[in-house]
Amino acid sequence: MRYLKVLGLVLLFFVSMLFVVQNHDALMQEISLGLTVFGIHMQMPATPYYLTILTAFLIGALLCLAYFFLERLRLSAQVRALKKQVAELEAQCTSSQASSLADSPIAPDAESAA
């Protein structure tokens, strides 16, 4: 499975490089993005398309990484709570089995001797 992941990453890298090489002129054109919100105007300095694409990819990757990190923390806390609950239930089950054996009119040794 690990080899398939490496092969997939190499293939993705190859296709990405092929895309950049074949579209070099278009990707080198500069773009200036702007945004107006509630009368506030923000203007990005002119940058090449490829830099805008890479920046957007990096921001998306960081947001995904933060989301999955927080999700892992949440799931770890849930696992700890469930393990604690299982331990409590096992202790409760063991104590109820011991008390039911002690209340039994037939001693456990008498059953094994018969």
C-alpha positions in Angstrom: 0.0 0.0 0.0 2.9 2.4 0.8 4.3 1.9 -2.7 0.9 2.8 -4.2 0.9 6.1 -2.2 4.4 6.9 -3.4 3.5 6.0 -7.0 0.4 8.3 -6.7 2.5 11.2 -5.3 5.1 10.8 -8.1 2.3 10.7 -10.7 0.7 13.8 -9.2 4.0 15.6 -9.2 4.7 14.6 -12.8 1.3 15.8 -14.0 1.7 19.1 -12.1 5.1 19.7 -13.7 3.8 18.8 -17.1 0.9 21.3 -16.6 3.3 24.1 -15.6 5.7 23.5 -18.5 2.9 23.4 -21.1 1.2 26.5 -19.7 4.3 28.5 -18.8 3.3 31.7 -20.7 -0.3 31.7 -19.4 0.9 31.1 -15.8 3.4 33.9 -16.0 0.8 36.6 -16.7 0.1 38.8 -13.8 -3.2 39.2 -12.0 -4.3 41.8 -9.5 -7.2 40.7 -7.3 -9.4 43.1 -5.4 -12.2 42.9 -2.9 -14.7 45.5 -1.7 -16.6 44.8 1.5 -18.8 47.4 3.2 -17.1 50.2 1.4 -13.6 49.0 2.3 -11.6 48.3 -0.8 -8.6 45.9 -0.7 -6.3 45.4 -3.6 -3.7 42.7 -4.0 -0.4 43.7 -5.7 0.0 42.2 -9.2 1.4 38.7 -9.0 1.7 35.9 -11.5 -1.1 33.3 -11.8 1.1 30.5 -10.6 1.9 32.3 -7.4 -1.8 33.0 -6.7 -2.6 29.3 -7.3 0.2 28.1 -5.1 -0.8 30.5 -2.3 -4.5 29.4 -2.5 -3.3 25.7 -2.4 -1.1 26.4 0.6 -3.9 28.2 2.5 -6.3 25.3 1.7 -3.8 22.7 2.9 -3.2 24.6 6.1 -6.9 24.9 6.8 -7.4 21.2 6.2 -4.4 20.4 8.4 -5.9 22.5 11.2 -9.3 20.9 10.8 -8.0 17.3 10.9 -5.7 18.2 13.9 -8.7 19.5 15.9 -10.8 16.5 14.8 -8.0 14.1 16.0 -7.9 15.9 19.4 -11.7 15.6 19.7 -11.7 11.9 18.8 -8.8 11.2 21.2 -10.8 12.8 24.0 -13.8 10.7 23.1 -11.7 7.5 23.0 -10.4 8.3 26.5 -13.9 8.9 27.8 -15.2 5.7 26.3 -12.2 3.7 27.7 -13.0 5.1 31.1 -16.6 4.1 30.7 -15.7 0.6 29.6 -13.4 0.2 32.6 -16.2 1.4 35.0 -18.7 -1.0 33.3 -16.3 -3.9 33.6 -15.7 -3.2 37.3 -19.4 -3.0 37.8 -19.9 -6.3 36.0 -17.2 -8.0 38.0 -18.6 -6.8 41.3 -22.2 -7.9 40.3 -20.9 -11.3 39.3 -19.0 -11.7 42.6 -22.0 -10.6 44.6 -24.3 -13.0 42.7 -21.9 -15.9 43.4 -21.7 -15.0 47.1 -25.6 -14.9 47.3 -25.9 -18.3 45.5 -27.2 -21.1 47.7 -24.8 -23.6 46.0 -21.1 -22.9 46.6 -18.9 -22.8 43.5 -16.8 -25.7 44.9 -19.8 -27.9 45.3 -20.6 -27.6 41.6 -17.2 -28.5 40.5 -17.1 -31.6 42.8 -20.3 -33.0 41.4 
